Amino acid sequence: MKRQIIDKIEQYDTIIIHRHVRPDPDAYGSQFGLKRLLEANYPNKTIYAIGEHDPSLTFMETPEVIGDEVFSNSLVIVTDTANTARIDDSRYNTGAFLIKIDHHPNEDQYGDMLWVDTTASSCSEMIYELYEEGKEYKNWQMSDAAARLLFAGIVGDTGRFIYPSTTLRTFEVAGQLIKYDFDRTEVFNGMYEKEPNLLHLQGYIYENFEIDENGACFIKLTKEVLERFRVTPNDTSLLVGSLSDIRGVCAWVIFVEEANQIRVRLRSKGPIINELAKKYNGGGHPLASGATAYSWEEVDRIIEDLKEICRQYK
């Protein structure tokens, strides 16, 4: 499959790379890492990485804005996106050929060509494996810029290599990437430094979370709370791991109120929670998922469902 993807890449002069909405470091890492990798090996091709920009990820890259006409006769590649509903920019299906590269469960088998590997720690790890194949098959070279982005993506999706998705292969890939010329301290600072107001919100989370006897934990961040701390819903993505440090926590959820919906960020230390996410307009990995609620009454149902999942797991 990797060689088929490389063959398809070589057939097109214009390549457009998408990823999922509400991007995280792996979304940017795989998307922009692939862009920089292909630019290093095909300097005559025109390659775009598009989608709505998240300012917290500016330290990685900034997406481009392109017109509809660019999609004509182009190859479209979507990275790190399990289903079509989460692809950022609906024009993904207006190109000449569509490739899906992803590490989430393959429940939405979109695209003309699919490469899905649920054993990979991240989509960025998969892009490195594509590079390895390209190196053997077409003498591809890795660039410093691509290595930096792929490393950041792997670090992000493994929680600095502590999540269960981290494997021996993950460490091998990271070990190869750090041989390239980029500033790891700068990468870590970009990913994990927080503004004072965000740290104050983190303190609010620690003061106000609730946890039951089975380790089901949750916090509700209303619009009023976000306004009080001058934090945007997107900013709260940096705090999703805060509740993982609580002794006895089994699974947790952070609810973040937006204009017309409530973002649901689910994480787990053992119980499978992506089925719960799918029940509420979402999905993701077995231990890390996202969903959407449309009322606080629906939020309360999610909490009760999570409590039951943790009770059965215990």
N, C-alpha and C positions, 0 to 999 in steps of 0.2 A: 504493500500500500504506500509506503514512504517513497519508493521509486516511482510509482504511478503519479504521486503528487508532484514530485520533482519534474517528471516528464511534462505534466500539465503546466507547471510554472514556466517551463521553457517555451511553451507554445504561444504565450501571450506577451504583448508589449506593455499592456497596462494591467496592473494588479491593484485591487482595492481590498483592504483588510478591515474587517469589522470585529467587534467584541460585544460584550453584554452591557446593558444599561447599568447605572450605579456601579461604575467600574471600581475594582480593587487593584492592588499591585500586580496580581497575576494576569488580570485582563490587559493592563497596559504592558506588562512585561512580555507576554506572548504576542500581543499585537505589534508593538513597536520593536520588540526583539526580532520578530520575523521580518518586519520591514527593513531594519538595519542589516540583517543577515543577507537578505536578497539584494539590497542595494550594493553590498560589498562584493557580491558575486555576479551581479547582472547590472553593471553601471548604465547600460543603454535602455533599461526598462524604466517605466514611470510607475512608481509605487506610492500609494496613498494609505494612510491610517486615519480613519474617520470616526466620528461619534461625538457626543456631547462631552465637553471637557470637565473634569473634576479638579478644581484648583488645588486640592490637597495632593494631587499627583503631578503637579507641574515640575517637580524635581526630576521626574522621569522623562516626560515628553509632553507635547501639546498636539492634539489632533488637528488635521487639516479640514478645510471646508471646500467641497467640490460641487460642481453642477451636475444635473441629471445626465447631461450628454456624455459625461466621462464614463458612465457605466456601459455604454454601447461597446460591444465587442471586448469587454474586459473580463478578466478572471476575478472572481470574488472569493475571498477566504474569510471564514468566520472562526475566530478562536475563542476558546473558554466559554462557550455559550451552549447550554443544554437544549434549549427549545427556542423556536422562532419568536415566541412572544417576548423574549428577553433580548433579542438582537437590537443593538442600538443603530438606528437608521433603517427604516423600512425599505429602502431601495436595494437592500442586499440581494433581492431576487430579480433584479432587472439587468444583471450582467449576462454574459454569454455562458458562463459555467460557474457552479457554486461548489466549494469544498468546505466541509466541516472538520475542524480539528479540536478535540475536546477530551476532557478527562472526567466528566460527569456521567452518571448513568445514561445510557443511550435510549431514552424513552421517546424522543422526538427525532426520528431518523431523517432529518431534512438534508438536502444537498444532492448534487449529482455524484459526489464522491465523499466518503466519510472515513475518517480515522479517529476512532474513539478508544482510549486506553484508560480504564477506571483504576488501574494499578499505579498510574503515575501520580506523583505528589501534587503536580500542577501542570497546567498547559505549557508553562515555560519550560518545564523539564522535557516535555514532548518536542518542543521546537528545537531544543538542543539535540535530541535524538534524530530529528530531521536533518540537522546540520551534520551529524556523524554519518548518516547515510549519504548525504550530498558530498561529503569529503571523500568517501570511498568511491562513489559512483561518478561524480563530476568534478572532483578536486576542489570542492568548496573550501573557502577560508572563513574563519570566524573573525569578526572585527571586535575591537575594544568596546565600541558603543553597544553592539548586540550583546556581548557578554555581560556588560553592566545591567542591561535591562532584564535579561533572562535570570541573572542572579537575584535581582530585586524581586522578580515574580515568584521565584522559588521560595525565597525567604518569607514573603508575604503569605503564601498559601500554606506554608508549614509552621507558621508562628515561630519563626527563628529556629526551625528544626525540632520543635517539641511535639507537634501534632502526630497522631498515630499514622498518618499518611506518609510520614518520612521513612524512607527505606535506605538500605545500603546503597542502592542505585542513586538515590537523591544526593547522598554525601559524595558519591563518586563524581556526579555531574557538577556539584558545587565546587568540588576540588579542582576540576578542570577549568571552570569559569574564573576562579580567582587567580589563575595564572596570567590573565590578561590585565592590561593597564587601565585600571579604574580605581577610584577612591572608595573603598568599602565603608569607611567612616562616614563619608558624605552620603552614601546610600542609606545607612542605618539612621543617620540623623534625619534625613528626609522622610523616612518611614515612621519614625517613632518619637521625634520631638513634638511636643504639644504646646500650644499657646496657653498662657495662664488661665484664661477663662474656661478652656476645655478641661484643664486639671481641676478647676473648681467644680465643674459639672461632674467629674469623676468622683470627687468627694461627696457630692449629693447622692450619686448612685450608691456609694458605700454606706451612706447614712440611711437610705430609704428602701433598699432592696428587701424583698420578702422571700423566705425559703421555708418549705414545709419539711415534715419529718422524713420524707423520702428523697430529699435533695433537689426537688423542683424549685427553681429560683426565678424570680422575675422582677423587672422594674418598668414603670410606665413613665415615659418622658413626654409630657404634654407640650403643646405649643407655648403655653405660659412658662413652663420650666425652661424651654429652649430660649425664649425671649429674655428671661431673667438672667441667663448666663451668656447671652449674645452668641449662641451657637446655632448653626444650621443643621438640618437633618443629615446632610452629607458628612458634616464634621463628626457626627457620633459614630461613624464607622471605625474611628480610631479607638473607641472605647468598648468595642464588642467583646473583647477578651477580659474585661475588668472583673467580671464575676467568676472567672475560672479559678481565681486564687482562694476562694472561700472553701474552707475545710468542710467536707461533706456534700458539696454540690455535685449533683448527678447530671443535670441538664439545666440550661438557663435560656431565658429569652429577654431581649430588650425591645420594648415597644416605643417607636418614635413617631409622634404625630406630625403629619404634614398638612398641606392645605386641604385636601379632600380624601385623605386615606391615612392609614397608620402602618408604618413600615414595621415588619416583624423580623427580628434577627435571632435565629435559633442556633444554639450550640450545645454540644453534648460531650460527656466524658465516657459514654458507653451506650446508652439507649439510642436506637435508631430513630431519628427525628425527621428525615426527609419525607416520609409518608404523611406526617402531620403537616409539613409545609405544603405538600401537594393538595391536601384537603382544604387549605386556605390560600388558594391562588398563587402557589409558589412551588419550590422544589430545591434541589441541590444535592449535596453529599449526605451520606448517612449520618455524619456527625456535625455537619455545618450546612445550614440551609437558610433560606429566606422566604418570606411570605408577605401577604398584604391583607390587612383587615380594613373594614369600612365603618366600624363603630366600636365604641368601648364595650358594648355588649358582646360583640364578636370576639374582642380581645379576652373577655372573661371566659368565653368558651374555649379559646386556645389554651388559657392557663389551666383550666380543668382537664383538658385533654393531655397536656404535658404532665400534670400531676399523676394522671392515671398511667401514662407511659412509664414514669419513674417508679410508681408503686409496683407495677408488674415486673420491671427490671430488677428491683430490689428483692 
